[in-house]
Amino acid sequence: MPTVLIVEDEAKMRRLLELNLGEDGFTTLSAADAETGLKLLRTESVDLVVTDLKLPGQDGLAFLQAVKQLNATLPVVVMTAFGSVETAVEAMKAGAADYVMKPFSLAEMRMVIHKELDVRQLREENRSLREALGRRYEHPNIVARGPKMQEVLATVERVAPTNATVLLGGESGVGKDLIARAIHEKSRRASGPFVKINSTAIPETLLESELFGYEKGAFTGAAASKRGKFELADKGTLFLDEIGDVPLTVQVKLLRVLQEREFERLGGTRTVKVDVRLIAATNRDLREALEQHTFREDLYYRLNVVPIDIPPLREHKEDIPDLVKLFLSRFAAESGKQITAIAPEALHVLTDHYWPGNVRELQNVIERACALANGSVLGSSDIRLDAQRAKAANSSEPVLPEGMTLEQWEDEIIREALRKADGNKSQAARRLGLSRNALRYRLSKIGIADDSEKE
């Protein structure tokens, strides 16, 4: 069994952890201060460290940095007093794997330790991923001939059996929902529910009640109690798409669910406990949101346990022929036509395209081609690409208008999007491919008032 090093200056807490982890099958080593802990790390084989952030002599953060110098991959779980979230976030930045707030339950500590050991095993296996790519990974409805998508599926295979939180990144249309479902179907929760929610499809004022449910009378129109997505996903997986657009008020409750597995419904006082694995997805860089203070640092580190970046279609064009074959068989059957193949010149048009809309755009192109085709073979005349996007991708003209800087051009594009949306910021954000928070940030930079008249 794994060996856990406990560094805690309070003798009673140290002994309690030793006994509890010992009953759970772990081998334990213990130290009352950082110096003793470092000596044990140099002489003993340790799989995980649990340490208090407040230690005599060398403090917990300095001890954490010393541990990382000895072994950069060794997971460290830090304990900190309730209310010291800022310190915990600093520890995560310094390399801590996770943190627990005192007072904590022993069950919570065991759960965190098991999760981090699972993640460590996953990361160790991923070091040999390149060698393991000789094996072909497959999943229904996911095409992965090329090495980049094979790497994604290989990570899915390794992370699925664990309970680790997964953060999926990638442009819009790359298939994040398919990867999330693949993780669920290959996990121990496969027999449980898979619940999906897109935060951008729900008004900010309703998102909290959709996620956590509400009690009768919680607000006008709440004629009866309703379970939220977290309760519906109990013993299963919740896929939260566009996590970067979740309001800060809801982020607080999300953090609590990830830490304590419990919450209260809107307007309720009863604590609801759930067993849910969260898979989050975003098409934007959350680190930029951290800089703009629109996303909580502590929530980011809770979510970013196992990040999986899904490449855009233009970076794995070798998968296009198989994707075309998959979509062709699906949409030919739906349209009731006997379309059996695609001509080489038509396939060349598809592989030569830039695909700013990724796999979703390719799917739409094939669906349109099947609907309009007359023969049994799709020809190049049946392929209708977005003319403006195709022109922009292949144009040799200057990228920026003459005499205009990139910043000036971006400002003008934002103003034009607002004009076309008649001042509606949510609509303008969708046109620009931005989150509402990111648009508000850019509006403040160019001096446009962020009133709430046309949201």
Number of C-alpha atoms within 10 A of each C-alpha: 8 13 18 22 23 24 27 26 18 12 12 10 11 18 14 12 20 20 12 16 20 14 10 11 11 15 16 19 18 22 19 18 23 25 14 12 21 18 11 16 17 12 8 12 12 18 19 23 25 23 29 26 24 17 19 13 10 13 14 23 23 15 22 25 16 14 23 17 11 13 12 11 16 19 23 25 24 24 23 20 16 12 10 11 16 11 14 24 21 14 23 22 13 14 20 24 24 23 25 22 19 13 10 14 11 13 11 15 20 15 11 19 22 17 18 24 17 17 22 18 14 20 17 11 13 17 10 10 15 12 9 13 14 10 9 13 18 14 14 7 12 16 19 22 19 14 16 16 22 21 22 17 25 20 21 21 19 19 24 22 18 21 20 23 22 24 25 25 21 18 19 19 19 21 19 24 18 14 21 26 19 20 25 25 18 16 21 15 21 18 11 17 16 22 18 18 18 16 21 18 10 12 10 15 10 11 20 24 20 20 23 24 23 22 20 15 14 17 11 7 8 12 11 10 16 17 15 18 21 29 22 20 21 19 19 23 28 26 26 23 24 21 25 27 23 23 19 14 10 16 21 13 18 23 17 13 21 18 17 15 17 17 21 17 23 21 15 16 10 10 10 15 15 18 16 24 24 24 26 26 25 20 22 20 11 20 12 12 19 14 11 12 13 19 22 18 21 19 18 20 15 22 23 17 17 18 15 21 20 20 17 22 26 18 14 15 18 15 19 21 16 14 20 21 14 16 19 22 15 14 20 20 13 12 13 10 15 14 19 13 15 18 11 12 13 17 17 12 14 22 17 13 17 18 23 18 18 19 21 15 18 22 19 16 20 25 19 16 22 29 16 14 17 14 14 14 16 24 19 17 10 20 20 15 19 11 9 8 15 15 11 12 13 11 10 8 8 7 9 12 10 7 7 10 11 11 10 13 14 14 16 13 13 19 17 14 20 19 12 12 17 12 16 16 24 19 18 24 20 15 14 13 15 16 21 20 21 18 20 18 16 14 17 11 11 14 8 11 10 14 9 8 8 12 12
